[in-house]
Structures are given as structure tokens and as C-alpha cells.
Amino acid sequence: MGLFTKDIKSMEDLFLHTLQDIYYAEQQIVKSLPSMIEKASNRELAKGLRDHLRETKHQVARLEKVFENLGQRPKGTECPAIDGLIKEANAVAGEVDDKKVLDAAVIGSAQAIEHYEIARYGTLIAWAGELGHDNVTGLLKANLREEKAADRKLNILAEGKVNRSATGRRAAATRGGAAKRSGTGTRSPARKTGAKRSTSSRSSGKRTTAAKRSTAAKRTTGAKRPASRGRSAR
């Protein structure tokens, strides 16, 4: 049953279909995570994925409780979106030889899956509230909190270590090339220019002081001359 088929005739049908969608998705993630863990060379990444595998198994159990509270039998419906994300993750991982780059690829794929789950749970929680299914919102919110926490941990690990490690050698080469292109002494001319300006300012100051002294001397001499002529007249 697809999302936009005639089988969905009410909001209740839509809610149930989406619940079956995420139930299927979580089961597929449980199957795919061991492969991601095996590919991860970063210890923190591997541990984080193992922890999330345990969480995902608990999430499946919570969803089964949601079905029970709704009076429904736990059932999954095929989800092309999650199947596509997992297929893409496997394809990308198979194309990467560098282990550090592979760790970055694993995180990227894992976060794409997490974001899908976060979107689904957020929608289910909103719809459950509108339909009056207050007896299942707590279970759905618990799963959503775990998905968001897992995404945050992956993000911190990616930005703190994995991405930097994967791009480190290339970044160093790029910085070296940039330094050669710009020249190693780009700041020296600025210092020399500053020194010239400072010397020029001091010279200018000396000339100004000398000029002032000369003017003052002329004024003093000019003031004394009339008095000298007066004494001679007498």
C-alpha cells in the first residue's frame, strides 16, 4: 500500500500506514547497522553505531507496543525511502578505499537515515495528538528523542574528528600551495612600510621643530633692534 493510494481513505488510515512504514524502516536499520559498524575504522564511530543498534531494537519493541495500544497487529509496509537510503549507503561505502574517508561516508549515510526517522516520528506524534491517541505519543516521543540524540552524537563526531581526519592531508597540501602562491614574506613589506612611515614622521617632526625655533629667533632679534638704535641716537 503506497502513501497516495485509494487504500488510504481517512486520517486514521494515513496514521496507521505511516506507523507501518517506520516499523518496517526500523527493522531494516537493525539489519543494516552491523554492516556499517564493520566498515567503521574510527573506534568512537563504531561504538556509537553499536549503541544505536541496541537503541533501535528497543525502538522496534516500542512500536510494537504502539500497535498493541491501538488494537492493531504489528505489521510493516514496504518503505522505498529507507530501502533507497540503505542501498545508497552500501553503494557509496563500496566505492571508498581510504578508511578515514570511509568513516566520513558512513556518518553521512547514517545521518541521512536518522533524518528520515526524525521526520517520520515528528509527523506521527503530531497526527497522534490530532486523532486523540494520547496512549501512544509517549512511546513515539521516546523514539524521537533517541533518534535526535544519535544524530547529535554523529554530528559532533564528524565535526570534531572524522571530517578533519578525512580531509587533513589534502587540507595541508592546499595550505602549502596557497602559501607558495602568496609568498612567505607577505607581512614583511607591511612592517617595512610602517618603519618608513615612522621614520618619515620623526623627520617631519624634526623639521617642524627647527622651523619653529628659527621663527622664534627672528622675532626675538627683530624686537631688540629698535632699542639698540635708540641708544645710539643719544
C-alpha positions as CSV (number, residue, x, y, z in Angstrom):
1,M,0.0,0.0,0.0
2,G,1.5,3.3,-1.1
3,L,1.2,6.6,0.6
4,F,-1.0,8.0,-2.1
5,T,-3.3,5.1,-2.9
6,K,-7.0,4.6,-2.7
7,D,-6.5,2.3,0.3
8,I,-5.9,5.4,2.5
9,K,-9.4,6.9,2.9
10,S,-9.1,8.7,6.3
11,M,-6.6,10.3,8.6
12,E,-6.6,7.2,10.7
13,D,-5.6,5.1,7.7
14,L,-2.8,7.6,6.9
15,F,-1.6,7.4,10.5
16,L,-1.6,3.6,10.5
17,H,0.2,3.4,7.2
18,T,3.0,5.7,8.3
19,L,3.3,3.7,11.6
20,Q,3.8,0.6,9.5
21,D,6.3,2.5,7.3
22,I,8.5,3.4,10.3
23,Y,8.1,-0.1,11.8
24,Y,9.5,-1.6,8.5
25,A,12.2,1.1,8.4
26,E,13.4,0.3,11.9
27,Q,13.6,-3.4,11.2
28,Q,15.7,-2.7,8.0
29,I,18.0,-0.5,10.0
30,V,18.6,-3.2,12.6
31,K,19.7,-5.4,9.7
32,S,21.9,-2.8,8.0
33,L,23.7,-1.3,11.1
34,P,26.1,-4.3,11.6
35,S,27.5,-3.7,8.1
36,M,28.1,0.0,8.9
37,I,29.8,-1.0,12.2
38,E,32.1,-3.3,10.3
39,K,33.1,-0.6,7.9
40,A,33.9,2.0,10.5
41,S,37.6,2.2,11.4
42,N,37.1,5.0,14.0
43,R,36.5,3.4,17.4
44,E,34.2,6.1,18.6
45,L,32.1,5.8,15.5
46,A,31.9,2.0,15.7
47,K,30.9,2.3,19.4
48,G,28.3,4.9,18.6
49,L,26.7,2.7,15.9
50,R,26.7,-0.3,18.2
51,D,24.9,1.7,20.9
52,H,22.4,2.9,18.4
53,L,21.8,-0.7,17.2
54,R,20.8,-1.6,20.7
55,E,18.5,1.5,20.8
56,T,17.0,0.7,17.5
57,K,16.0,-2.8,18.8
58,H,14.3,-1.1,21.7
59,Q,12.5,1.3,19.3
60,V,11.1,-1.7,17.4
61,A,9.7,-3.0,20.7
62,R,8.2,0.4,21.5
63,L,6.5,0.5,18.1
64,E,5.0,-3.0,18.7
65,K,3.6,-1.6,22.0
66,V,2.1,1.3,20.0
67,F,0.3,-1.2,17.7
68,E,-0.9,-3.0,20.7
69,N,-2.3,0.2,22.3
70,L,-4.1,0.9,19.1
71,G,-5.6,-2.5,19.0
72,Q,-3.6,-3.4,15.9
73,R,-1.3,-6.3,15.0
74,P,2.3,-5.1,14.4
75,K,2.9,-5.0,10.7
76,G,5.4,-3.3,8.4
77,T,4.7,-1.9,5.0
78,E,7.5,-1.7,2.4
79,C,9.3,1.7,2.6
80,P,11.1,2.6,-0.7
81,A,12.7,5.6,1.0
82,I,14.6,3.7,3.7
83,D,15.4,0.9,1.2
84,G,16.9,3.6,-1.1
85,L,18.9,5.2,1.7
86,I,20.4,1.9,2.8
87,K,21.2,0.8,-0.8
88,E,22.9,4.1,-1.4
89,A,24.9,3.8,1.8
90,N,26.2,0.4,0.8
91,A,27.0,1.6,-2.7
92,V,29.0,4.6,-1.5
93,A,30.9,2.5,1.1
94,G,31.9,0.1,-1.7
95,E,33.5,2.9,-3.7
96,V,35.7,4.3,-0.9
97,D,39.2,2.8,-0.3
98,D,40.6,5.3,2.2
99,K,39.4,4.2,5.7
100,K,39.3,7.8,7.0
101,V,37.2,8.9,4.1
102,L,35.0,5.8,4.5
103,D,34.3,6.8,8.2
104,A,33.0,10.2,6.9
105,A,30.9,8.4,4.3
106,V,29.4,6.1,7.0
107,I,28.4,9.1,9.1
108,G,26.9,10.9,6.2
109,S,24.8,7.8,5.3
110,A,23.8,7.2,9.0
111,Q,22.7,10.8,9.4
112,A,20.6,10.6,6.2
113,I,18.8,7.6,7.7
114,E,18.4,9.4,11.1
115,H,16.9,12.5,9.5
116,Y,14.3,10.3,7.7
117,E,13.3,8.7,11.0
118,I,13.2,12.0,12.8
119,A,10.8,13.4,10.1
120,R,8.6,10.3,10.4
121,Y,8.3,10.3,14.2
122,G,7.6,14.0,14.3
123,T,4.7,13.5,11.8
124,L,3.4,10.5,13.8
125,I,3.4,12.4,17.1
126,A,1.5,15.4,15.5
127,W,-1.1,13.1,13.9
128,A,-1.5,11.0,17.1
129,G,-2.3,14.2,19.0
130,E,-4.9,15.2,16.5
131,L,-6.5,11.8,16.5
132,G,-6.6,11.6,20.2
133,H,-4.1,8.7,20.5
134,D,-2.6,10.0,23.7
135,N,-1.8,6.5,24.8
136,V,0.9,6.2,22.2
137,T,2.5,9.7,22.0
138,G,4.9,9.0,24.9
139,L,6.3,5.9,23.1
140,L,6.7,7.7,19.9
141,K,8.4,10.7,21.6
142,A,10.9,8.3,23.3
143,N,11.9,7.0,19.9
144,L,12.2,10.5,18.5
145,R,14.4,11.7,21.4
146,E,16.8,8.8,20.8
147,E,17.0,9.5,17.1
148,K,17.8,13.2,17.7
149,A,20.4,12.2,20.3
150,A,22.0,9.8,17.9
151,D,22.1,12.4,15.1
152,R,23.7,14.9,17.5
153,K,26.4,12.4,18.5
154,L,27.2,11.7,14.9
155,N,27.4,15.4,14.1
156,I,29.8,16.1,17.0
157,L,32.0,13.2,16.0
158,A,32.0,14.2,12.3
159,E,32.9,17.9,13.0
160,G,35.3,17.1,15.8
161,K,37.4,14.4,14.4
162,V,36.2,12.3,11.4
163,N,35.8,15.0,8.8
164,R,39.0,16.7,9.8
165,S,40.9,13.4,9.7
166,A,39.5,12.6,6.3
167,T,40.4,15.9,4.8
168,G,43.6,16.6,6.8
169,R,46.2,15.6,4.3
170,R,44.5,17.4,1.4
171,A,43.9,20.5,3.5
172,A,47.6,20.6,4.5
173,A,48.6,20.4,0.8
174,T,46.2,23.1,-0.1
175,R,47.5,25.4,2.7
176,G,51.1,24.8,1.5
177,G,50.2,25.6,-2.1
178,A,48.4,28.8,-1.0
179,A,51.5,29.9,1.0
180,K,53.7,29.4,-2.1
181,R,51.4,31.4,-4.3
182,S,51.1,34.3,-1.9
183,G,54.8,34.3,-0.9
184,T,56.3,33.6,2.5
185,G,57.1,37.2,3.4
186,T,53.7,38.9,2.8
187,R,53.8,40.7,6.1
188,S,57.4,41.9,5.9
189,P,56.6,44.7,3.3
190,A,53.9,46.0,5.7
191,R,56.4,46.2,8.5
192,K,58.9,48.0,6.3
193,T,56.3,50.4,5.1
194,G,55.4,51.0,8.7
195,A,59.0,51.7,9.6
196,K,59.4,54.1,6.7
197,R,56.3,56.0,7.8
198,S,57.6,56.2,11.3
199,T,61.0,57.5,10.2
200,S,59.3,60.0,7.9
201,S,57.1,61.2,10.7
202,R,60.1,61.7,13.0
203,S,62.0,63.6,10.3
204,S,59.0,65.8,9.6
205,G,58.7,66.4,13.3
206,K,62.3,67.5,13.5
207,R,61.9,69.9,10.5
208,T,58.8,71.4,12.1
209,T,60.7,72.0,15.5
210,A,63.6,73.5,13.7
211,A,61.4,75.9,11.8
212,K,59.6,77.0,15.0
213,R,63.0,77.7,16.6
214,S,64.2,79.7,13.6
215,T,61.0,81.8,13.6
216,A,61.2,82.4,17.3
217,A,64.8,83.5,17.0
218,K,63.9,86.0,14.2
219,R,61.2,87.5,16.3
220,T,63.5,88.0,19.2
221,T,66.2,89.6,17.1
222,G,63.7,91.9,15.5
223,A,62.4,93.1,18.8
224,K,65.8,94.1,20.1
225,R,67.0,96.1,17.1
226,P,64.8,99.3,17.7
227,A,66.1,99.6,21.2
228,S,69.7,99.4,20.0
229,R,69.1,102.3,17.5
230,G,67.6,104.5,20.2
231,R,70.7,104.3,22.4
232,S,72.9,105.2,19.5
233,A,70.9,108.4,18.8
234,R,71.5,109.6,22.3
